[in-house]
Amino acid sequence: MKRSTMFVLLTGLLGLFLTGCATHSLMRGSVVMKESDTSAHVCLGQNEVKVGDRLQLYKNVCTGRIGGKLDNRICKRVDGGFGEVTKILNEHYSVVSFPAGTSFGEGDTLEKSTR
């Protein structure tokens, strides 16, 4: 393999690694995949939570107009209930279970509960 080809491949792999790490810090606490009506994969890993941890769910509610020269949207975080870590998947993800009837979806966020 030519040196230039090897350099491009190694540079690309390094970029993917660095992007993955940066993405985790930006997505931290996000619901990334809804498994069922009571379970989701969340971007909180083995060094951030443990099985049994109680997490506060927040929904992002935005109102207002989009478009024009000014964006008049106003967003706020609204309490959405609680979930519990039921499984650690790896350094980036865990599974959280919610009580039946809790409304949650991809893009909602979770934080360790102090209550």
N, C-alpha and C positions, 0 to 999 in steps of 0.2 A: 504494500500500500504506500502511495506517495506521502511524503511528509505533509504537504498542503492539505490533502484529504484527511489525514489523521488529525491535523490541527483543527479543521472545521468540525469534525465529529466530536472531539474532546471539548471544544468550546461550546458546542450545542448541548452536550450532556451537562456541562457545568451550569449553563444557563437554565436548563430545566430544573436542576437541583435547587438553585438559588430562587427561582420563581416559585417552586413548591413551598419553600420555607416562608417566603414573603406572603404568599397567598394564605397560608395558615394563620399568620398573625392578623391579616386583614379580615379573615372570615371567622375569627375566634368567637365561639358562642352561637354561631348561626345554625339553624336547622337546614341541613343540606339535602336531606332525602327523607321524605315521609314514607315509612314502611307500611303503616296501617293507620286506622283511626285513633290508635292509642300509642304508637311507637314511631320514633324517628332516629336517624343518624344525625349527630350533632358534632360540630367542629370544636370539640374539647377532648383532649387526649389523656394518655396515662400519667403525664406529669402535672395535669391540671385538675382532674377530678378522680374520684374513686367510686366503686360500686356502693350504692346507698346514699350518695350525696343528693341533697334536695336542691333543685334549681328553680329559680324564678323565671317564668316565661314572660316575654314582652312582645307585644305586637306593635308594628309601626303604622300609625294611622296618619295619612296625609290628606289635607283638604286644600282646596283652592284651584286656581286656573294655571294651566301649563301653556306656554307659548308667548308670542309677542316679544318685546324687548325685555320685559321683566317676568320673572317666574314668581308668581304669587302663591306658590304652595307653602303651606306650613305643616310640618310634621311633628308628631309627638309620640313618645313611648307610652303605651297603655299596658297596665298589668293584665296578663292573660291567664294567670293561674300558676300551677307548680307541676314539675315533673321530677322523676327520680332516675338517676343513672343506674341501669340494670346490667350493663356489660361494657367493658373497655375493649375496643377493637384494636387499637394501636396507638402510636404516639400522637396521632392527629384526630382520631374519631372515637366516639363512644355511642352507645345506644341509650336513649332516654325514653321512659314510659310515662304516659300521662293518664290521669283518671278518665274514665269513659265520659264523653260529653265535652271534653276540653277542646276548644277550637285552636288549631295550630297549623302552620304550613311552612313551606320552604321560604327562607328569608326572615322568619321570626328569629328572635335572639333569646339566649338563656344566660343567666349569671348565677353563681352560687348564691343561695338564699341565706340571709342573715336572720330570717324569722323562723 
